[in-house]
């Protein structure tokens, strides 16, 4: 927007800079609040991060049992999730996307559940 009066343009530029710096300050404050909240609530953040990663990877969330205290969600395939104890879930490294060790971990999970799949 061209201004005929240079003073008018200077005033506009000052007002723009002031508003812009206010927005940047608010953004910075918001980032600091989020960081502080994350430090105060690590367990909640861990659960949120796992959910977000699963969504991003395109894994489904059809739960076959209910979550319980000290459980992790284990994808037996790309859609279905079984909640198992964290110790069991972390005992064997596995990857549902590549299929690495999925037969081993799934056998342990089925054994823990007490049934053998057909």
N, C-alpha and C positions, 0 to 999 in steps of 0.2 A: 504494500500500500504506500504509494509515494506521498511524501509530505512536502508542502510548499515551504513551510517554516522549519528550519533546521532545529530550532528549540523544541518544537512539537515532536520531532523524530527522537531527539535525545531523551525527552520525558518518556516516550513510548518504550525506548530501549531500556531505560532504567527500570521501568515498571515490569517489563518482560524479564529482565535479569533477576529482579527481586522475587517474582513469582516462581521462576525456574529454580532458584536456589532454595526456596521454601519447599518445593516438591522434592528436590533432592534430599533435603534435610529430613523430611518425613519418611522417605524411602529408607534412608540410613537408619533412622530410629526403628522402623518396622523390622529391618533385617536384624538389628541388635536384639529386639524383643523376641524374635523367632529363635535366634541362637540361644538366648537365655532360657526360653521355654524348653528347647530341645535338651539342654544340659540338665534341667530340672526333671525331665520326664523321659529318661533313656529307654525304658521298657516300652512305653507307648510309641516312641519314635521307631524302635526296632520293628514293632508289629506293622506300623504304617509303611515302613520301607519295604518289608517283605511283600505286603499286599500290592504296592505300587510296582515292584519288580515283576511280580507274577502277572499283573495286568499288561505290563509293557512287553513281556515275553509272549503274550497271547495264550497263557495257560488258563484253563477253565476253573470254576470253583463250584463243582457239584460235591457237596460234603456228604460222605457216607456214614459218618458218626459225629457226635457232638464234641467240641473242644473241651478240654479239661485243664486244670492247673498243671503246668509243667509239660504241656504238649506242644508239638510242632505239626503243622500241616504237611503231609507227605503226598505228593502227586504220584499215584500209581500209574497214571497215564496222563495225557495232556488235559484231560477234563476232570477226572475224579480225584478227590482229596480224602485221605484218611488221617485223622489226628492220632499221632503216636507219641510216646514219651520222647522228650528231647534227646536223652542219652541214646536211645535206639536209632533215632533219625540221624544223629551225628556220628554214629559208630562206623558207618560205611560211606565213603565218598561216592556220590552218584550224580547223574545228570539225566533228567527226563528228556531233554531235547536231543541229546546224542545217543541216549540209550545206555550209556556207560554204567555198568554195575546195577542196572535196574532190576535184572532178574535176581541178583543176590539180595538186594535190599527189600524187594517185594516179597521174596520168600521169608525173610525175617519178619516182615510186617504181618504176613498171613499167619505165620507161626504164633506171633504175639496175639493176634486176634483169635486164634484157635480154630481156624478152618483152612482147608486146602482148596484153592480155586480150580475149576474144571478147565 
